Amino acid sequence: MDILSNLKYAAGSRKKRKRIARGEGSGYGGTATRGSNGQRSRSGAKRRAWFEGGQMPLQRRVPKKGFTNIFKIKYQVVNVADLQKLVDDKKIEDGIINPVVLYKNGVISKAGAPFKILGNGELKAKLEVEANSFSESAKNKIESAKGTIKEINN
């Protein structure tokens, strides 16, 4: 019969903490588990996480290719189906689509950043769409629904 006051941990389940550099009697004195010599045995020794012991680093060994165009315009993408969904959910008044309307309805994440209308999906509503850029299929779908297109510049 086990009483709470008689309970003990299982043998070997609890280990004592290794107390490093607390004198010879601890068994971990002297070099304090660091070994005899070398960079890592000294006090304050640290190495950068990406240090490779002096060999040529991976970042410098791998061949570089191409370049990054700093003038590239990153468009936010809006599909024609997204516009139709806004109309179906009655979130558009007057049939006018512009960056402010799209931002307020959560279709784009930044009102000031350029966005492009793509032609994925169907459009039945007549809309006035203002955007920075349009794909050809999006233009065709908006105009076939008797809507108008206006390109805005940033």
Summary of the structure (lengths in Angstrom):
residues: 154
radius of gyration: 33.6
end to end distance: 81.5
largest distance: 91.0
contacts: 312
relative contact order: 0.11
helix: 24%
strand: 13%
